Amino acid sequence: MNLALNRNVLVDTFGATEGAGLRVKQAALVVAGIALLTVMAQIKVPVPGSPVAMNLGTFAVLTIGAAYGPRLGLTTILAYMLVGALGFDVFQSSTAELRGIAYMTGSTGGYLVGYVLATVLLGMLARAGWDRSAPKMAGAMLLGNILIYVPGLIWLGTLYGWNEPILAWGLTPFLLGDAIKLALAALLLPLAWKAVGRARG
């Protein structure tokens, strides 16, 4: 895949673009991203026909990757992981008893690795302009979801054994919710770009 990574991402369209002002903006965006990831990880929406509720954490991860670009997106997701590693309750299923490194090396550990990979990928695809088109954004979200699931499922199999129903545990119950999130993000980012265009016009 030959990508020309020279397009602006959404966060490039406002605020400072160089110097100290840019650094302040980037720091504020990292803090805002951590807060968004934390809040969205706690939100669960019931999905009719699915045995599990839709969690908005992956939606936030992929959207931040696309809106921030690969570098700032990576900085944000790594900062979020660091906050979680320090024991703060920022992850989807972390509790007072299970948090920090113990949570991160448990059953969700592979998915957290996937979060990092998917954030960078979505940022790269946004730099290539995929976030301007609903079909391309849908494709980007699909690729991002694959990057989350692959290490997640590999880790589950390694942790619990491949004789267990790994796909039934870590994939199939979430497909319907992920399809809904994919559709939402595929619409959201291109609409945001249209709003930027109207504001500039």
C-alpha positions as CSV (number, residue, x, y, z in Angstrom):
1,M,0.0,0.0,0.0
2,N,1.7,3.2,-1.2
3,L,0.4,6.1,0.8
4,A,1.3,9.8,0.4
5,L,1.1,10.9,4.0
6,N,1.0,14.6,3.4
7,R,-2.6,15.5,3.9
8,N,-3.9,17.5,6.9
9,V,-5.8,15.7,9.6
10,L,-8.6,17.4,11.5
11,V,-6.6,18.8,14.4
12,D,-4.4,20.6,11.9
13,T,-7.3,22.8,10.8
14,F,-7.5,24.9,14.0
15,G,-5.2,26.5,16.5
16,A,-1.5,27.1,16.3
17,T,0.6,25.4,13.6
18,E,4.1,26.1,14.9
19,G,6.2,27.1,17.9
20,A,5.1,27.1,21.5
21,G,1.5,27.5,20.6
22,L,1.6,24.3,18.7
23,R,3.1,22.5,21.7
24,V,0.4,23.8,24.0
25,K,-2.3,22.7,21.5
26,Q,-0.8,19.3,21.2
27,A,-0.5,18.9,25.0
28,A,-4.2,20.0,25.4
29,L,-5.2,17.5,22.7
30,V,-3.4,14.6,24.5
31,V,-5.1,15.4,27.8
32,A,-8.5,15.7,26.0
33,G,-7.9,12.4,24.2
34,I,-7.1,10.6,27.5
35,A,-10.3,12.0,29.0
36,L,-12.3,11.0,26.0
37,L,-10.9,7.5,25.9
38,T,-11.6,7.1,29.6
39,V,-15.2,8.3,29.4
40,M,-16.0,6.3,26.2
41,A,-14.5,3.1,27.7
42,Q,-17.1,3.2,30.5
43,I,-20.1,3.7,28.1
44,K,-22.0,0.6,27.2
45,V,-24.9,0.6,24.8
46,P,-27.2,-2.4,24.5
47,V,-27.4,-3.8,20.9
48,P,-30.6,-5.7,20.0
49,G,-29.6,-9.2,18.8
50,S,-26.2,-9.1,20.4
51,P,-25.4,-10.9,23.7
52,V,-23.0,-8.1,24.7
53,A,-23.4,-4.3,25.0
54,M,-21.6,-2.1,22.5
55,N,-18.6,-0.4,24.2
56,L,-17.5,2.9,22.7
57,G,-13.8,2.5,23.7
58,T,-12.7,1.2,20.3
59,F,-14.8,3.9,18.6
60,A,-12.8,6.5,20.5
61,V,-9.5,4.9,19.8
62,L,-10.0,4.7,16.0
63,T,-11.6,8.2,15.8
64,I,-8.7,9.8,17.7
65,G,-6.2,8.1,15.5
66,A,-7.9,9.5,12.4
67,A,-8.5,13.0,13.9
68,Y,-5.0,13.3,15.4
69,G,-2.8,11.7,12.9
70,P,-0.2,9.0,13.6
71,R,2.3,10.8,15.8
72,L,-0.1,12.7,18.0
73,G,-2.5,9.8,18.0
74,L,0.4,7.4,19.1
75,T,1.4,9.9,21.9
76,T,-2.1,10.1,23.1
77,I,-2.8,6.3,23.2
78,L,0.6,5.6,24.9
79,A,-0.2,8.3,27.5
80,Y,-3.5,6.7,28.1
81,M,-1.8,3.3,28.5
82,L,0.6,4.9,31.0
83,V,-2.2,6.4,33.1
84,G,-3.8,2.9,33.1
85,A,-0.5,1.2,34.0
86,L,-0.2,3.5,37.0
87,G,-3.4,2.1,38.4
88,F,-6.0,4.6,37.4
89,D,-9.4,3.2,36.5
90,V,-9.4,4.2,32.8
91,F,-10.0,0.9,31.0
92,Q,-13.3,-0.7,30.0
93,S,-13.5,-3.4,32.7
94,S,-10.9,-2.3,35.2
95,T,-11.9,-2.4,38.8
96,A,-10.5,-1.4,42.2
97,E,-9.3,-5.0,42.5
98,L,-8.1,-5.5,38.9
99,R,-6.3,-2.5,37.4
100,G,-2.9,-1.3,36.4
101,I,-0.3,-3.8,35.0
102,A,-2.4,-6.8,36.3
103,Y,-5.3,-5.7,34.2
104,M,-3.2,-4.9,31.2
105,T,-1.6,-8.4,31.2
106,G,-4.9,-10.1,31.6
107,S,-7.4,-11.2,29.0
108,T,-7.6,-7.7,27.4
109,G,-3.9,-7.3,27.0
110,G,-3.8,-8.2,23.3
111,Y,-6.6,-5.8,22.5
112,L,-4.7,-3.0,24.2
113,V,-1.7,-3.7,22.0
114,G,-4.2,-3.6,19.1
115,Y,-5.4,-0.2,20.2
116,V,-1.8,1.2,19.7
117,L,-1.4,-0.4,16.3
118,A,-4.9,0.7,15.1
119,T,-4.3,4.3,16.3
120,V,-1.2,4.6,14.2
121,L,-2.8,2.9,11.2
122,L,-5.9,5.2,11.3
123,G,-3.6,8.2,11.6
124,M,-1.6,7.2,8.6
125,L,-4.7,6.6,6.5
126,A,-6.1,10.0,7.6
127,R,-2.8,11.6,6.5
128,A,-3.4,9.8,3.1
129,G,-6.9,11.4,2.9
130,W,-9.0,8.4,3.7
131,D,-11.0,10.4,6.3
132,R,-12.5,12.7,3.7
133,S,-14.6,9.9,2.1
134,A,-17.2,7.7,3.8
135,P,-16.3,4.5,1.9
136,K,-12.6,5.0,2.5
137,M,-13.2,5.8,6.1
138,A,-15.3,2.6,6.5
139,G,-12.4,0.7,5.0
140,A,-9.9,2.4,7.4
141,M,-12.2,1.5,10.4
142,L,-12.4,-2.1,9.2
143,L,-8.6,-2.4,8.9
144,G,-8.3,-0.8,12.4
145,N,-10.7,-3.3,13.9
146,I,-8.7,-6.1,12.3
147,L,-5.6,-4.8,13.9
148,I,-7.3,-4.7,17.3
149,Y,-8.7,-8.2,17.0
150,V,-5.6,-10.0,15.7
151,P,-3.4,-9.4,18.7
152,G,-6.4,-9.7,21.0
153,L,-7.3,-13.1,19.9
154,I,-3.7,-14.3,19.7
155,W,-3.2,-13.2,23.3
156,L,-6.5,-15.0,24.4
157,G,-5.4,-18.2,22.8
158,T,-1.9,-17.9,24.3
159,L,-3.3,-17.1,27.8
160,Y,-6.1,-19.7,27.9
161,G,-5.2,-22.3,25.3
162,W,-6.2,-22.8,21.7
163,N,-8.6,-25.6,22.7
164,E,-10.9,-23.0,24.2
165,P,-13.6,-21.2,22.1
166,I,-11.5,-18.2,21.5
167,L,-13.5,-16.7,18.7
168,A,-16.8,-17.1,20.7
169,W,-15.2,-15.3,23.6
170,G,-13.3,-12.5,21.9
171,L,-14.8,-11.9,18.4
172,T,-18.2,-13.0,17.4
173,P,-20.2,-11.3,20.2
174,F,-18.8,-7.9,19.3
175,L,-19.2,-8.0,15.5
176,L,-22.6,-6.4,15.3
177,G,-21.6,-3.5,17.7
178,D,-18.4,-3.0,15.7
179,A,-20.3,-2.8,12.5
180,I,-22.5,0.0,14.0
181,K,-19.4,1.9,15.2
182,L,-17.8,1.5,11.8
183,A,-20.8,3.0,10.1
184,L,-20.9,5.9,12.6
185,A,-17.2,6.8,12.2
186,A,-17.4,6.4,8.4
187,L,-20.0,9.2,8.5
188,L,-18.6,11.3,11.3
189,L,-15.1,12.1,9.9
190,P,-16.2,13.1,6.4
191,L,-19.0,15.2,7.9
192,A,-16.5,17.0,10.1
193,W,-14.4,17.8,7.1
194,K,-17.4,19.2,5.3
195,A,-18.1,21.4,8.4
196,V,-14.5,22.6,8.2
197,G,-14.9,23.5,4.5
198,R,-18.1,25.4,5.2
199,A,-16.5,27.3,8.1
200,R,-13.6,28.3,5.9
201,G,-15.9,29.2,3.0
